[in-house]
Amino acid sequence: HNIGINGTFGKKHCAAYRIQYTYSENWGTYLNPLNKKGYTTSLLGEITFAPKGSNWAGSLSIGYDDSNFIGNNFGAMITLSRVYSIKL
């Protein structure tokens, strides 16, 4: 199961957000089945800031997984990007 929301806010400085939740139950693969059912719960949060009239954008993403077969995991990512236009 997967559910998420996203949207934007701000007039002068445009910011966007995304929140996503995932729950899955797993029995492994055909070649490597699990002895008992495994589960994974994942949560992702992301915010992106892109000033209007600028080619620059920055974002921060944070994710967490809680699982009884692949372990618990945490990750974060910071992104800075610039958009270029090529006119042909």
N, CA, C and O atoms as a MOPAC input file, in Angstrom:
PM7 MOZYME 1SCF
protein

 N      0.84500 1    -1.16000 1     0.00000 1
 C      0.00000 1     0.00000 1     0.00000 1
 C      0.89500 1     1.22800 1     0.00000 1
 O      1.93400 1     1.26300 1     0.66000 1
 N      0.47400 1     2.22400 1    -0.74700 1
 C      1.26500 1     3.43600 1    -0.88300 1
 C      0.31600 1     4.63200 1    -0.87500 1
 O     -0.69100 1     4.64000 1    -1.58300 1
 N      0.64300 1     5.63300 1    -0.07400 1
 C     -0.16900 1     6.84300 1    -0.04700 1
 C      0.77200 1     8.03300 1     0.07900 1
 O      1.80500 1     7.95300 1     0.74400 1
 N      0.41100 1     9.12100 1    -0.55800 1
 C      1.25800 1    10.29700 1    -0.49200 1
 C      0.46800 1    11.56000 1    -0.74100 1
 O     -0.63200 1    11.53700 1    -1.29400 1
 N      1.06000 1    12.66400 1    -0.31900 1
 C      0.48600 1    13.97900 1    -0.60900 1
 C      1.61900 1    14.87900 1    -1.08200 1
 O      2.77600 1    14.70600 1    -0.70000 1
 N      1.26000 1    15.83900 1    -1.91800 1
 C      2.23500 1    16.82600 1    -2.35100 1
 C      1.52300 1    18.13600 1    -2.62900 1
 O      0.30300 1    18.17100 1    -2.79400 1
 N      2.28200 1    19.19600 1    -2.67900 1
 C      1.70000 1    20.49500 1    -2.94400 1
 C      2.76000 1    21.57100 1    -2.95000 1
 O      3.95300 1    21.29200 1    -2.83400 1
 N      2.30900 1    22.80800 1    -3.08600 1
 C      3.21400 1    23.95300 1    -3.09900 1
 C      2.68100 1    25.02200 1    -2.14900 1
 O      1.50200 1    25.02600 1    -1.79600 1
 N      3.55900 1    25.91600 1    -1.74700 1
 C      3.15700 1    27.05800 1    -0.93700 1
 C      4.13000 1    28.20300 1    -1.16300 1
 O      5.24600 1    27.99400 1    -1.64000 1
 N      3.71000 1    29.40000 1    -0.82200 1
 C      4.55300 1    30.57600 1    -1.00000 1
 C      4.24200 1    31.29000 1    -2.29300 1
 O      4.00100 1    30.65800 1    -3.32200 1
 N      4.24800 1    32.62000 1    -2.24100 1
 C      3.99200 1    33.42100 1    -3.44300 1
 C      5.28500 1    33.96600 1    -4.03000 1
 O      5.53000 1    33.82500 1    -5.22800 1
 N      6.11800 1    34.58800 1    -3.19400 1
 C      7.36000 1    35.16900 1    -3.69200 1
 C      8.42300 1    34.09100 1    -3.91400 1
 O      9.14200 1    34.11800 1    -4.91200 1
 N      8.51600 1    33.15800 1    -2.99100 1
 C      9.46500 1    32.06100 1    -3.10100 1
 C      8.66100 1    30.77000 1    -3.14500 1
 O      7.98500 1    30.41500 1    -2.17900 1
 N      8.73900 1    30.09100 1    -4.24500 1
 C      7.93000 1    28.88800 1    -4.42600 1
 C      8.59500 1    27.70200 1    -3.73200 1
 O      9.76600 1    27.40700 1    -3.97300 1
 N      7.85300 1    27.04100 1    -2.88800 1
 C      8.33900 1    25.83700 1    -2.22300 1
 C      7.34700 1    24.71400 1    -2.47800 1
 O      6.13900 1    24.94400 1    -2.53200 1
 N      7.85000 1    23.52300 1    -2.63100 1
 C      7.01400 1    22.34700 1    -2.86200 1
 C      7.34900 1    21.30400 1    -1.80600 1
 O      8.48000 1    21.22900 1    -1.32600 1
 N      6.35400 1    20.50300 1    -1.45200 1
 C      6.57000 1    19.44800 1    -0.47000 1
 C      5.99100 1    18.13900 1    -0.98200 1
 O      5.10400 1    18.12200 1    -1.83500 1
 N      6.50900 1    17.05200 1    -0.44700 1
 C      6.01300 1    15.71700 1    -0.78000 1
 C      6.20600 1    14.83800 1     0.44800 1
 O      7.28600 1    14.81300 1     1.04000 1
 N      5.16400 1    14.12400 1     0.82400 1
 C      5.22800 1    13.15900 1     1.91600 1
 C      4.64200 1    11.84800 1     1.38600 1
 O      3.55600 1    11.83100 1     0.80700 1
 N      5.36800 1    10.76400 1     1.59100 1
 C      4.93800 1     9.47400 1     1.05300 1
 C      5.10900 1     8.38700 1     2.10200 1
 O      6.14200 1     8.31800 1     2.76700 1
 N      4.09500 1     7.53400 1     2.25300 1
 C      4.11600 1     6.41200 1     3.18300 1
 C      3.85100 1     5.12900 1     2.40900 1
 O      2.94100 1     5.07900 1     1.58000 1
 N      4.63600 1     4.09600 1     2.67100 1
 C      4.48100 1     2.81000 1     1.99100 1
 C      4.53600 1     1.68900 1     3.01200 1
 O      5.37200 1     1.69700 1     3.91600 1
 N      3.63400 1     0.71900 1     2.86000 1
 C      3.65100 1    -0.49600 1     3.67300 1
 C      3.56600 1    -1.68400 1     2.72600 1
 O      2.70700 1    -1.72000 1     1.84500 1
 N      4.45300 1    -2.65200 1     2.90600 1
 C      4.40300 1    -3.84400 1     2.06000 1
 C      4.68200 1    -5.08800 1     2.88800 1
 O      5.45100 1    -5.06000 1     3.84900 1
 N      4.03800 1    -6.17700 1     2.49100 1
 C      4.28500 1    -7.49800 1     3.07100 1
 C      4.94300 1    -8.34400 1     1.99400 1
 O      4.54900 1    -8.30000 1     0.82900 1
 N      5.94900 1    -9.11500 1     2.39100 1
 C      6.77100 1    -9.82100 1     1.40800 1
 C      6.98600 1   -11.26500 1     1.82300 1
 O      7.13100 1   -11.57900 1     3.00400 1
 N      7.00400 1   -12.13600 1     0.82300 1
 C      7.28600 1   -13.55600 1     1.04100 1
 C      8.60400 1   -13.96100 1     0.39400 1
 O      8.88800 1   -15.15400 1     0.27600 1
 N      9.40300 1   -13.00900 1    -0.02000 1
 C     10.67800 1   -13.31300 1    -0.66700 1
 C     10.50400 1   -13.45400 1    -2.16300 1
 O      9.58700 1   -12.88200 1    -2.75200 1
 N     11.40300 1   -14.23100 1    -2.78000 1
 C     11.33300 1   -14.47400 1    -4.22300 1
 C     11.14400 1   -15.96600 1    -4.46100 1
 O     11.21500 1   -16.76100 1    -3.52400 1
 N     10.90400 1   -16.34300 1    -5.70600 1
 C     10.76300 1   -17.75900 1    -6.03600 1
 C     12.03300 1   -18.54300 1    -5.68500 1
 O     11.95900 1   -19.67100 1    -5.19700 1
 N     13.19300 1   -17.93600 1    -5.93900 1
 C     14.45300 1   -18.62100 1    -5.66600 1
 C     14.86600 1   -18.52900 1    -4.20200 1
 O     15.56200 1   -19.41500 1    -3.70500 1
 N     14.45300 1   -17.48000 1    -3.50400 1
 C     14.82700 1   -17.28000 1    -2.09800 1
 C     13.60000 1   -16.91300 1    -1.26300 1
 O     13.46500 1   -15.76400 1    -0.84300 1
 N     12.70400 1   -17.87500 1    -1.01700 1
 C     11.52100 1   -17.55500 1    -0.21500 1
 C     11.88600 1   -17.35000 1     1.25600 1
 O     12.84900 1   -17.92900 1     1.76000 1
 N     11.09300 1   -16.51100 1     1.93200 1
 C     11.28200 1   -16.27700 1     3.36000 1
 C     10.54800 1   -17.35500 1     4.15700 1
 O      9.52700 1   -17.86800 1     3.70000 1
 N     11.05500 1   -17.70200 1     5.33800 1
 C     10.39200 1   -18.67300 1     6.19500 1
 C      9.10800 1   -18.11500 1     6.78900 1
 O      8.13500 1   -18.84500 1     6.97800 1
 N      9.10800 1   -16.82500 1     7.08200 1
 C      7.89800 1   -16.16400 1     7.55900 1
 C      7.73900 1   -14.84900 1     6.81000 1
 O      8.70300 1   -14.31200 1     6.26300 1
 N      6.53300 1   -14.34400 1     6.79100 1
 C      6.22700 1   -13.13100 1     6.03500 1
 C      7.03800 1   -11.94900 1     6.57000 1
 O      7.12000 1   -11.73400 1     7.77900 1
 N      7.62700 1   -11.19700 1     5.66000 1
 C      8.37100 1    -9.99800 1     6.02400 1
 C      7.53800 1    -8.76200 1     5.75100 1
 O      6.61800 1    -8.79000 1     4.93400 1
 N      7.85900 1    -7.70000 1     6.42300 1
 C      7.15100 1    -6.44100 1     6.19500 1
 C      8.15400 1    -5.29900 1     6.08900 1
 O      9.26900 1    -5.37900 1     6.60400 1
 N      7.74000 1    -4.25700 1     5.42400 1
 C      8.51900 1    -3.03300 1     5.33800 1
 C      7.57000 1    -1.84200 1     5.44200 1
 O      6.54500 1    -1.79200 1     4.76300 1
 N      7.91700 1    -0.90500 1     6.28400 1
 C      7.20500 1     0.36100 1     6.39400 1
 C      8.19600 1     1.45200 1     6.03900 1
 O      9.27700 1     1.52600 1     6.62400 1
 N      7.83800 1     2.29900 1     5.08700 1
 C      8.74200 1     3.35200 1     4.61700 1
 C      8.05300 1     4.70500 1     4.69800 1
 O      6.85000 1     4.81800 1     4.46500 1
 N      8.82900 1     5.72700 1     5.03200 1
 C      8.32800 1     7.09200 1     5.09900 1
 C      9.33600 1     8.00900 1     4.42100 1
 O     10.53500 1     7.93400 1     4.68900 1
 N      8.84100 1     8.87900 1     3.53700 1
 C      9.68400 1     9.82500 1     2.80700 1
 C      9.10800 1    11.22100 1     2.96500 1
 O      7.90300 1    11.41600 1     2.80300 1
 N      9.94800 1    12.18900 1     3.27900 1
 C      9.56800 1    13.59100 1     3.31700 1
 C     10.54100 1    14.39800 1     2.48400 1
 O     11.75200 1    14.19000 1     2.56500 1
 N     10.02300 1    15.31900 1     1.68300 1
 C     10.88300 1    16.11300 1     0.80300 1
 C     10.32900 1    17.52500 1     0.69600 1
 O      9.11800 1    17.72000 1     0.59000 1
 N     11.21900 1    18.50200 1     0.72500 1
 C     10.84000 1    19.88900 1     0.49200 1
 C     11.81900 1    20.48100 1    -0.52200 1
 O     13.03100 1    20.28800 1    -0.42800 1
 N     11.26000 1    21.20800 1    -1.49200 1
 C     12.05300 1    21.81700 1    -2.55600 1
 C     11.78000 1    23.31700 1    -2.55800 1
 O     10.63100 1    23.74900 1    -2.47300 1
 N     12.83500 1    24.09400 1    -2.65400 1
 C     12.74600 1    25.55000 1    -2.66700 1
 C     13.29900 1    26.04500 1    -3.99500 1
 O     14.45600 1    25.78400 1    -4.32400 1
 N     12.46600 1    26.76600 1    -4.76700 1
 C     12.88300 1    27.29500 1    -6.07300 1
 C     12.38700 1    28.72900 1    -6.19500 1
 O     11.21400 1    28.94000 1    -6.50400 1
 N     13.24500 1    29.72500 1    -5.96100 1
 C     12.81200 1    31.12300 1    -6.06800 1
 C     12.30600 1    31.43600 1    -7.47800 1
 O     12.90400 1    31.02400 1    -8.47300 1
 N     11.20900 1    32.16200 1    -7.54200 1
 C     10.65200 1    32.53200 1    -8.85200 1
 C     11.61600 1    33.46400 1    -9.58200 1
 O     12.21800 1    34.34600 1    -8.97000 1
 N     11.75800 1    33.26700 1   -10.87300 1
 C     12.66100 1    34.06700 1   -11.67800 1
 C     14.10400 1    33.60800 1   -11.61300 1
 O     14.97400 1    34.23300 1   -12.21800 1
 N     14.37600 1    32.53800 1   -10.89700 1
 C     15.73300 1    32.01900 1   -10.76800 1
 C     15.81800 1    30.65600 1   -11.43000 1
 O     14.82800 1    29.92800 1   -11.49600 1
 N     16.98800 1    30.31500 1   -11.91700 1
 C     17.21900 1    28.98000 1   -12.49300 1
 C     17.71500 1    27.98600 1   -11.45700 1
 O     18.02000 1    26.84300 1   -11.79600 1
 N     17.80000 1    28.40100 1   -10.20300 1
 C     18.32200 1    27.55300 1    -9.13800 1
 C     17.19500 1    26.91800 1    -8.32200 1
 O     16.11600 1    27.49600 1    -8.18200 1
 N     17.45400 1    25.74000 1    -7.79500 1
 C     16.51800 1    25.06600 1    -6.89600 1
 C     17.32400 1    24.23100 1    -5.90700 1
 O     18.40500 1    23.73600 1    -6.22600 1
 N     16.79200 1    24.08700 1    -4.73000 1
 C     17.43000 1    23.25900 1    -3.70800 1
 C     16.38300 1    22.39800 1    -3.03000 1
 O     15.22800 1    22.80600 1    -2.90600 1
 N     16.76800 1    21.22100 1    -2.59200 1
 C     15.80800 1    20.34600 1    -1.91900 1
 C     16.48700 1    19.55400 1    -0.80700 1
 O     17.69900 1    19.34100 1    -0.81200 1
 N     15.66500 1    19.12900 1     0.13900 1
 C     16.08400 1    18.27600 1     1.23400 1
 C     15.11900 1    17.11500 1     1.31100 1
 O     13.90800 1    17.31600 1     1.39500 1
 N     15.64500 1    15.89600 1     1.28400 1
 C     14.83600 1    14.68000 1     1.36500 1
 C     15.31200 1    13.84700 1     2.53800 1
 O     16.51200 1    13.71200 1     2.77600 1
 N     14.35200 1    13.28600 1     3.27100 1
 C     14.66000 1    12.40700 1     4.39700 1
 C     13.77800 1    11.17200 1     4.28200 1
 O     12.57100 1    11.28000 1     4.07000 1
 N     14.38800 1     9.99900 1     4.42400 1
 C     13.64000 1     8.75100 1     4.32400 1
 C     13.99800 1     7.79400 1     5.44900 1
 O     15.11900 1     7.79900 1     5.95600 1
 N     13.02000 1     6.96800 1     5.83200 1
 C     13.22100 1     5.97500 1     6.88800 1
 C     12.48000 1     4.70100 1     6.52400 1
 O     11.33200 1     4.74800 1     6.08200 1
 N     13.13600 1     3.56400 1     6.71000 1
 C     12.53900 1     2.24700 1     6.49400 1
 C     12.59200 1     1.45800 1     7.79700 1
 O     13.61300 1     1.44400 1     8.48400 1
 N     11.49200 1     0.80700 1     8.12500 1
 C     11.41300 1    -0.10400 1     9.27100 1
 C     11.02200 1    -1.45700 1     8.70100 1
 O      9.93500 1    -1.60000 1     8.14200 1
 N     11.89700 1    -2.45900 1     8.83300 1
 C     11.65500 1    -3.74600 1     8.19300 1
 C     12.17100 1    -4.87600 1     9.05800 1
 O     13.19700 1    -4.74200 1     9.72400 1
 N     11.45000 1    -6.00000 1     9.04600 1
 C     11.91600 1    -7.14900 1     9.81100 1
 C     12.76300 1    -8.10800 1     8.96700 1
 O     13.18900 1    -9.14700 1     9.47100 1
 N     13.01300 1    -7.78000 1     7.69800 1
 C     13.87300 1    -8.67400 1     6.91700 1
 C     15.01400 1    -7.96300 1     6.20200 1
 O     15.97300 1    -8.62800 1     5.80900 1
 N     14.96200 1    -6.65900 1     6.01600 1
 C     16.12600 1    -5.95600 1     5.46000 1
 C     16.71100 1    -4.98700 1     6.46300 1
 O     17.70700 1    -4.32600 1     6.16600 1
 N     16.12000 1    -4.88300 1     7.64700 1
 C     16.64200 1    -4.01300 1     8.68500 1
 C     16.08600 1    -2.60500 1     8.59300 1
 O     15.39000 1    -2.25100 1     7.64100 1
 N     16.40800 1    -1.81700 1     9.59800 1
 C     15.98300 1    -0.42300 1     9.63500 1
 C     17.03100 1     0.43700 1     8.93800 1
 O     18.23200 1     0.23600 1     9.11500 1
 N     16.56500 1     1.39300 1     8.15000 1
 C     17.45800 1     2.24800 1     7.37800 1
 C     16.99800 1     3.69000 1     7.45300 1
 O     15.80100 1     3.96700 1     7.52000 1
 N     17.96300 1     4.61500 1     7.44000 1
 C     17.68100 1     6.04300 1     7.43500 1
 C     18.58000 1     6.68300 1     6.38500 1
 O     19.74700 1     6.31500 1     6.24700 1
 N     18.03600 1     7.63400 1     5.65500 1
 C     18.84000 1     8.32600 1     4.66000 1
 C     18.39200 1     9.76600 1     4.49800 1
 O     17.23400 1    10.09900 1     4.74900 1
 N     19.30300 1    10.60500 1     4.08200 1
 C     19.00500 1    12.01000 1     3.82200 1
 C     19.77900 1    12.44300 1     2.58300 1
 O     20.86700 1    11.94000 1     2.30500 1
 N     19.19600 1    13.38800 1     1.84400 1
 C     19.84400 1    13.87100 1     0.63300 1
 C     19.59100 1    15.37200 1     0.49800 1
 O     18.46800 1    15.84100 1     0.68400 1
 N     20.63400 1    16.10700 1     0.17600 1
 C     20.53400 1    17.53200 1    -0.12200 1
 C     20.89200 1    17.69900 1    -1.59900 1
 O     21.90800 1    17.18600 1    -2.06600 1
 N     20.04400 1    18.42200 1    -2.32000 1
 C     20.25100 1    18.60900 1    -3.75300 1
 C     20.24700 1    20.08800 1    -4.08300 1
 O     19.40000 1    20.83800 1    -3.59800 1
 N     21.19200 1    20.50700 1    -4.90500 1
 C     21.22700 1    21.85100 1    -5.45400 1
 C     21.29900 1    21.70200 1    -6.96600 1
 O     22.18000 1    21.01400 1    -7.48100 1
 N     20.37600 1    22.34500 1    -7.68100 1
 C     20.35200 1    22.16800 1    -9.13800 1
 C     20.12900 1    23.50300 1    -9.83800 1
 O     19.58000 1    24.44900 1    -9.27400 1
 N     20.56800 1    23.53900 1   -11.06300 1
 C     20.38800 1    24.71100 1   -11.92400 1
 C     19.85400 1    24.21400 1   -13.25400 1
 O     20.32600 1    23.21100 1   -13.78900 1
 N     18.87300 1    24.91800 1   -13.77900 1
 C     18.23700 1    24.54200 1   -15.03600 1
 C     18.76000 1    25.43400 1   -16.14900 1
 O     18.80000 1    26.65600 1   -16.00500 1
 N     19.15800 1    24.83200 1   -17.24800 1
 C     19.62400 1    25.55600 1   -18.42700 1
 C     18.66600 1    25.29300 1   -19.59400 1
 O     18.09200 1    24.21000 1   -19.70100 1
 N     18.50100 1    26.27700 1   -20.45200 1
 C     17.69100 1    26.12700 1   -21.63300 1
 C     18.58400 1    26.15300 1   -22.86500 1
 O     19.49900 1    26.97100 1   -22.96800 1
 N     18.31100 1    25.26100 1   -23.78000 1
 C     19.03400 1    25.23300 1   -25.05000 1
 C     18.02200 1    25.53800 1   -26.13700 1
 O     17.05900 1    24.79600 1   -26.32900 1
 N     18.24400 1    26.62100 1   -26.83700 1
 C     17.32200 1    27.02800 1   -27.90900 1
 C     17.90900 1    26.61100 1   -29.24400 1
 O     19.04800 1    26.94900 1   -29.56800 1
 N     17.13000 1    25.88000 1   -30.01100 1
 C     17.58900 1    25.42000 1   -31.33300 1
 C     16.91400 1    26.17500 1   -32.44200 1
 O     17.18100 1    25.91800 1   -33.61500 1

